[in-house]
Amino acid sequence: THDYYANRVAFLINAGEAKKAVSLGETGLKLHPDNVTLMLNLSSAYQDIRQTKKAVRLLENIIEIDPENSAAQHNLGIYYQEEGDCLKAIDYFKAAIKKDTSALPHAMNPCRNTKMRKTVIDR
């Protein structure tokens, strides 16, 4: 089933086998192109092997399929925070905390690496 790929990719990531996770995840995505859980897990595997652009592309695809997906919004917020794009980070964190407050710690200081110090709450 399509859950097999999502679960197996997560297992491989946790086992430190990100390259294998990517290979299996890409195969699974060809068979199940709208599997959001698989896309989330595969994006994590891409991050682990430093293929950030592919990870971001997958997260953006998730938002297209499921605009309310707080995990994808949260992960995109972290990505833009690390890239120094404070305003984009704030937007994604703001969207994420509407559904899931686990993004709140990042949202409280999304601009920690920049001169701009604005929180989601201030915006």
C-alpha positions in Angstrom: 0.0 0.0 0.0 1.0 3.6 -0.2 1.6 3.7 3.6 4.4 1.2 3.1 6.5 3.7 1.3 5.9 6.5 3.8 6.6 4.3 6.8 9.6 2.6 5.3 11.1 6.0 4.3 10.6 7.2 7.9 12.2 4.0 9.2 15.3 4.4 6.9 15.7 8.1 8.0 15.6 7.1 11.6 18.1 4.3 10.9 20.6 6.9 9.4 20.0 5.6 5.9 18.9 8.8 4.2 20.2 7.9 0.8 18.3 4.6 0.8 15.2 6.5 2.0 15.5 8.9 -0.9 15.7 6.1 -3.4 12.7 4.2 -2.0 10.8 7.5 -1.5 11.3 8.5 -5.1 10.0 5.1 -6.3 7.0 5.3 -4.0 6.2 8.8 -5.2 6.1 7.6 -8.8 3.4 5.1 -7.7 1.6 7.4 -5.3 2.2 11.0 -6.5 -0.3 12.6 -4.1 0.8 10.8 -0.9 1.4 13.8 1.4 3.0 11.7 4.2 5.5 10.2 1.8 6.3 13.6 0.5 6.9 14.9 4.0 9.2 12.0 4.8 11.0 12.2 1.5 11.6 15.9 2.1 13.2 15.1 5.4 15.4 12.6 3.6 16.4 15.2 1.0 17.3 17.6 3.9 19.5 14.9 5.5 21.5 14.4 2.3 21.6 18.2 1.8 19.4 18.3 -1.3 17.5 21.3 0.1 16.0 22.5 -3.1 14.3 19.1 -3.7 13.0 19.1 -0.1 11.5 22.6 -0.5 10.0 21.7 -3.8 8.2 18.7 -2.2 7.0 20.9 0.7 5.6 23.4 -1.8 3.9 20.6 -3.6 2.3 19.5 -0.4 0.9 23.0 0.2 -0.6 22.9 -3.3 -2.3 19.6 -2.5 -3.2 20.5 1.1 -2.9 24.2 1.8 -3.6 23.7 5.5 -0.8 21.2 6.1 0.9 22.6 9.2 3.9 20.2 9.0 4.8 21.4 5.5 4.2 25.1 6.6 6.3 24.6 9.7 9.2 23.0 7.7 9.1 25.7 5.1 9.2 28.3 7.9 12.3 26.7 9.2 13.9 26.6 5.8 13.2 30.3 5.2 14.4 31.1 8.7 17.7 29.4 8.0 17.9 31.2 4.7 17.5 34.5 6.4 14.2 35.3 4.7 12.4 36.5 7.8 9.2 37.6 6.2 8.6 34.4 4.4 9.4 32.5 7.6 6.9 34.5 9.5 4.2 33.8 6.9 4.7 30.1 7.0 5.0 29.9 10.8 1.8 32.0 11.1 0.0 29.6 8.9 1.4 26.6 10.7 0.4 27.7 14.2 -3.2 28.1 13.2 -3.4 24.3 13.0 -0.6 23.2 15.3 1.0 25.1 18.1 4.2 23.1 17.9 5.6 25.7 15.5 5.2 28.4 18.1 8.8 28.2 19.5 10.2 28.9 16.1 7.6 31.6 15.4 8.5 33.5 18.5 12.0 34.3 17.1 12.0 33.6 13.3 14.6 36.2 12.6 17.2 35.1 15.1 19.9 35.1 12.5 19.0 38.5 11.0 19.0 42.1 12.2 15.2 42.1 11.8 13.6 41.0 15.1 9.9 40.6 14.5 7.8 37.8 15.7 4.7 36.3 14.2 2.7 37.8 17.0 4.0 41.3 16.2 3.2 41.0 12.5 
